[in-house]
């Protein structure tokens, strides 16, 4: 259960760290590049300790996941221009539908009726939290809708890749898998460095290093959670709970107070958390 609870906590930290970087007026793309480099270093250190080299198929999976990580981040950054936790970034949590459906159809999972009910409640709660006018005042435009759809597909692909690795029964190769993943993401961000006019500074290095711990930890925790819980339950629970935590933090520290719909969404997530763990 501890792993399942740590996943949304780390997911929420990712969003909150991104907001903090934005509020500090740092280059989010440069911070992302440093994040991926540091994350790769974390897993390089873990791999050096365990020394289990990944097989070719795992390397290929890491390359795909790394590209998806970088692409998702590149689409995510523009959404932070919106007020609050950003409706588009928040609605991206609906990408949990993709791995949830994949878990049920491709890997034929059979979660209990109670846990599946909890997962469905999470899916219902996400748009309630994201569209609450107390949280965000953004207005949808064709560009934002395209970003939203892109984030759903890309982030959904990230989650499916993590589920795919879990199904490979290749636990000793996890560190190598994630090393390849973050190295590829770092290469993509480094290649675009001149485009987004990246520049190193203490703030960029500090926030990048701090965020890398969250990114590296979230990947590890979600794979561990999948060993105990079905993916059809883990993904919607993690995404919805992370969103509720983010909204709660924004309400307390940034005075972005949710309205009735948002509060109802938080209530649904709370009920869902109980059901998922029964």
Long-range contacts (C-beta under 8 A, 24 or more apart in sequence): 1-228, 1-277, 3-221, 3-222, 3-224, 3-225, 3-228, 4-225, 4-228, 4-229, 4-234, 4-237, 4-238, 4-276, 4-277, 6-217, 6-221, 6-225, 7-218, 7-221, 7-222, 7-225, 7-234, 7-238, 7-242, 8-237, 8-238, 8-239, 8-240, 8-241, 8-242, 8-245, 9-242, 9-245, 10-214, 10-217, 10-218, 10-221, 11-218, 11-238, 11-239, 11-242, 12-241, 12-242, 12-243, 12-245, 12-246, 12-249, 13-214, 14-211, 14-214, 14-215, 14-218, 15-85, 15-89, 15-242, 15-246, 16-246, 16-249, 17-207, 17-210, 17-211, 17-214, 18-76, 18-77, 18-80, 18-211, 19-80, 19-85, 20-207, 21-207, 21-211, 22-80, 24-203, 24-207, 26-201, 26-203, 26-204, 26-207, 27-196, 27-197, 27-198, 27-199, 27-204, 28-77, 28-80, 29-74, 29-77, 29-189, 29-192, 29-196, 29-198, 30-193, 30-196, 30-198, 30-199, 30-200, 30-204, 30-208, 31-204, 31-207, 31-208, 31-211, 32-73, 32-77, 32-189, 32-208, 33-186, 33-189, 33-190, 33-193, 33-198, 33-208, 34-200, 34-204, 34-205, 34-207, 34-208, 34-209, 34-212, 35-208, 35-209, 35-211, 35-212, 35-215, 36-69, 36-70, 36-182, 36-183, 36-185, 36-186, 36-189, 36-212, 36-215, 37-182, 37-186, 37-190, 37-208, 37-212, 38-208, 38-209, 38-212, 38-213, 39-178, 39-182, 39-185, 39-186, 39-212, 39-215, 39-216, 40-179, 40-182, 40-183, 40-185, 40-186, 41-212, 42-212, 42-213, 42-216, 43-175, 43-176, 43-178, 43-179, 43-182, 43-216, 44-179, 46-175, 47-175, 47-176, 47-179, 50-172, 50-175, 52-172, 52-173, 52-175, 52-176, 53-173, 53-176, 54-170, 54-173, 54-176, 54-177, 54-179, 54-180, 55-170, 55-173, 57-168, 58-165, 58-168, 58-170, 58-173, 58-176, 58-177, 58-180, 59-176, 59-177, 59-180, 61-161, 61-164, 61-165, 61-168, 61-177, 62-176, 62-177, 62-178, 62-179, 62-180, 62-181, 62-184, 63-180, 63-181, 63-184, 64-161, 65-158, 65-161, 65-162, 65-177, 65-181, 65-184, 66-180, 66-181, 66-182, 66-183, 66-184, 66-185, 66-187, 66-188, 67-184, 67-185, 67-188, 68-154, 68-157, 68-158, 68-161, 69-158, 69-181, 69-182, 69-184, 69-185, 70-184, 70-185, 70-188, 70-189, 71-154, 71-188, 72-151, 72-154, 72-155, 72-158, 73-185, 73-189, 74-192, 75-147, 75-150, 75-151, 75-154, 76-151, 78-147, 79-144, 79-147, 79-148, 79-151, 82-136, 82-138, 83-136, 83-137, 83-138, 83-256, 84-135, 84-136, 84-137, 84-138, 84-250, 84-254, 84-256, 85-130, 85-135, 85-136, 85-243, 85-246, 85-247, 85-250, 85-256, 86-136, 86-138, 87-130, 87-131, 87-135, 87-136, 87-138, 88-138, 88-144, 88-147, 88-148, 88-151, 89-151, 90-126, 90-129, 90-130, 90-135, 90-136, 90-243, 90-246, 90-247, 91-126, 91-127, 91-130, 91-131, 91-148, 91-151, 91-152, 92-148, 92-151, 92-152, 92-155, 93-126, 93-130, 93-239, 93-240, 93-242, 93-243, 94-123, 94-126, 94-127, 94-152, 94-239, 95-151, 95-152, 95-153, 95-154, 95-155, 95-156, 95-159, 95-239, 96-122, 96-123, 96-126, 96-156, 96-159, 96-235, 96-236, 96-238, 96-239, 96-240, 97-123, 97-152, 97-156, 97-236, 98-152, 98-153, 98-156, 98-157, 98-159, 98-160, 99-156, 99-159, 99-160, 99-162, 99-163, 99-231, 99-235, 100-231, 100-232, 100-235, 100-236, 102-160, 102-163, 102-231, 103-163, 103-230, 103-231, 103-232, 103-235, 104-232, 107-163, 107-167, 107-231, 109-230, 109-231, 109-232, 110-230, 111-229, 111-230, 111-232, 111-233, 112-278, 114-275, 114-278, 115-229, 115-230, 115-233, 115-275, 115-276, 115-278, 116-232, 116-233, 117-275, 118-233, 118-237, 118-271, 118-272, 118-273, 118-274, 118-275, 118-276, 118-278, 119-232, 119-233, 119-236, 119-237, 119-272, 119-276, 120-236, 121-268, 121-269, 121-271, 121-272, 121-275, 122-236, 122-237, 122-239, 122-240, 122-241, 122-268, 122-269, 122-272, 123-236, 123-240, 124-268, 125-240, 125-243, 125-244, 125-265, 125-266, 125-268, 125-269, 125-272, 126-236, 126-239, 126-240, 126-243, 126-265, 128-261, 128-262, 128-264, 128-265, 128-268, 129-240, 129-243, 129-244, 129-247, 129-258, 129-262, 129-265, 129-266, 129-269, 130-243, 131-261, 132-247, 132-258, 132-259, 132-261, 132-262, 132-265, 133-259, 133-261, 134-256, 134-257, 134-258, 134-259, 134-262, 135-247, 135-250, 135-256, 135-258, 135-259, 135-262, 159-235, 162-219, 162-222, 162-223, 162-226, 163-226, 163-231, 163-235, 165-223, 166-223, 166-226, 166-227, 166-231, 174-220, 174-223, 178-216, 178-219, 178-220, 181-219, 182-215, 182-216, 229-276, 233-276, 237-272, 237-273, 237-276, 240-269, 240-272, 241-269, 241-272, 241-273, 243-269, 244-269, 244-270
